[in-house]
Amino acid sequence: MKLSRIHHVAYRCKDAKQTVEWYQKHLNMDFVLAIAEDLVPSTKEPDPYMHVFLDAGQGNVLAFFELPNAPAMGRDSNTPEWVQHIAFKVGTLAELEALKAALQADGIAVVGITDHAIFKSIYFFDPNGHRLEVACDVGTPEMYRRLDAVKWEMLEEWSRTRRAPRHAAWLHEQEYAGH
């Protein structure tokens, strides 16, 4: 068996309506489905919720649960804020730059454009405190080939040493700066 794709990814939100409207306005996502229940289908626990689904493009669905009876949302304080995030893709650098400008015009703080050598991206937060990234691929076929060739060696070295392997250090060397 091989998975065909992610059906949806679900996160918690503070306010379902506000979340849907924010993703529509800022990331142009279509609101595709809402499910509301008083009982959790899998456990039958009495816990009313609103479950909303947004189209992130090409069959990718981002969903949120509003849970009015649960304790206030928190985050994993042991994990740095920059680690957990949802990353979306745009087709061109011009689209990325336009999105950054639009977000900033609406008062949303944006980090970047960050150059990761094979892609460039921006980072910002949704109204629920979820960190979002929007990226645009800029790598060359040769860059991706070189990365593919060392992925297992890098993983094995990391597994043994828990130190960053140098197999792909060229990504951040002057040779690729600005790509």
C-alpha positions in Angstrom: 0.0 0.0 0.0 1.2 3.5 -0.8 -0.5 6.6 0.5 -1.9 8.8 -2.3 -1.7 12.2 -0.4 -2.6 13.9 2.8 -6.4 14.0 3.2 -6.2 17.0 5.6 -4.1 18.4 8.4 -6.0 19.6 11.4 -5.0 22.2 14.0 -6.9 23.9 16.8 -8.2 27.5 16.4 -9.6 30.0 18.8 -12.5 31.1 16.6 -13.6 29.1 13.6 -15.3 32.0 11.8 -12.3 34.4 12.3 -9.9 31.7 11.2 -11.8 31.0 8.0 -12.1 34.7 7.1 -8.4 35.3 7.9 -7.3 32.4 5.6 -9.6 33.5 2.8 -8.4 37.1 3.0 -4.7 36.6 3.5 -4.0 33.3 1.7 -6.9 33.2 -0.8 -8.1 29.8 0.5 -11.6 28.6 -0.3 -13.8 27.5 2.6 -14.9 24.0 1.5 -16.6 22.3 4.5 -17.9 22.7 8.0 -18.8 19.9 10.4 -20.2 20.5 13.9 -21.0 17.8 16.4 -21.9 17.6 20.1 -20.2 14.2 20.4 -16.7 13.3 19.2 -17.3 10.6 16.5 -14.3 8.4 17.3 -14.7 8.4 21.1 -18.4 9.4 21.6 -17.2 11.9 24.3 -19.6 14.9 24.8 -17.4 17.7 23.5 -19.0 20.1 21.0 -16.8 21.4 18.3 -16.8 23.2 14.9 -14.5 21.6 12.4 -13.7 23.8 9.3 -11.9 22.8 6.1 -10.0 25.2 3.8 -8.6 24.4 0.3 -4.8 25.0 0.3 -4.6 24.0 -3.4 -4.3 20.8 -5.4 -6.3 18.7 -3.1 -4.4 19.8 0.1 -6.8 20.6 2.9 -6.1 22.6 6.0 -8.6 22.1 8.8 -9.2 23.6 12.2 -11.2 22.7 15.3 -12.8 25.2 17.5 -13.3 23.6 21.0 -15.3 26.0 23.2 -15.3 23.7 26.3 -11.6 22.9 26.3 -8.9 24.9 28.2 -7.4 27.8 26.4 -5.0 27.0 23.5 -1.4 26.8 24.4 1.7 25.7 22.6 4.5 23.3 23.4 6.8 25.5 25.5 9.7 23.0 25.1 9.7 23.4 21.3 11.1 26.6 19.8 8.5 28.8 18.2 10.2 28.5 14.8 10.0 24.7 14.6 6.3 23.9 14.4 4.8 25.6 11.3 2.7 25.0 8.2 4.5 25.7 4.9 2.7 26.6 1.7 4.1 27.0 -1.8 3.7 29.7 -4.4 4.9 29.5 -7.9 7.0 32.6 -8.3 9.2 34.9 -6.3 7.0 37.8 -7.5 4.0 36.1 -5.8 6.0 35.7 -2.6 7.1 39.3 -2.7 3.5 40.5 -3.3 2.1 38.4 -0.5 4.8 39.8 1.9 3.8 43.3 1.0 0.0 42.6 1.3 0.5 41.0 4.7 2.6 43.9 6.0 0.1 46.4 4.6 -2.5 44.6 6.8 -0.3 45.0 9.9 1.0 41.4 10.0 4.6 41.1 11.0 6.6 39.1 8.4 10.1 37.6 8.7 12.0 37.3 5.5 12.3 36.9 2.6 14.7 34.2 3.9 17.1 32.6 1.4 17.3 28.8 1.9 19.3 28.4 -1.3 16.9 26.0 -2.9 13.8 28.0 -1.9 13.0 31.5 -0.5 10.3 32.0 2.1 8.5 34.3 4.5 7.2 33.6 8.0 4.3 35.0 9.9 1.6 34.0 12.4 -2.1 33.4 11.9 -4.6 34.7 14.5 -4.4 31.5 16.5 -0.6 31.7 17.0 0.3 29.1 14.4 3.5 29.9 12.5 3.1 29.9 8.7 5.6 29.8 6.0 5.1 30.6 2.3 7.9 29.4 0.1 8.9 29.6 -3.6 11.3 27.0 -5.0 14.4 28.6 -6.6 16.8 25.6 -6.7 18.3 24.2 -9.8 18.0 20.5 -10.9 21.8 20.1 -10.1 21.2 21.5 -6.5 18.4 19.0 -5.9 20.4 16.2 -7.4 23.3 17.0 -5.1 21.0 17.1 -2.0 19.3 13.8 -3.0 22.7 12.1 -3.4 23.7 12.8 0.3 20.4 12.6 2.2 21.0 9.1 3.6 24.6 9.8 4.6 23.5 13.0 6.3 20.7 11.2 8.2 23.1 8.4 9.3 25.7 10.9 10.5 23.2 12.9 12.4 21.8 9.8 14.0 25.3 8.9 15.3 26.5 12.3 16.3 23.5 14.7 16.7 25.7 17.3 15.0 24.9 19.0 11.7 26.6 17.0 8.9 28.6 19.1 6.3 27.5 17.2 3.2 25.3 20.1 2.1 27.2 23.0 3.6 27.6 24.3 0.0 23.9 25.5 0.3 25.0 28.4 2.5 28.4 29.2 1.0 29.1 32.3 -1.0 28.8 30.3 -4.3 25.0 30.1 -3.9 24.3 33.4 -2.1 21.5 35.2 -3.8 20.1 32.2 -5.6 
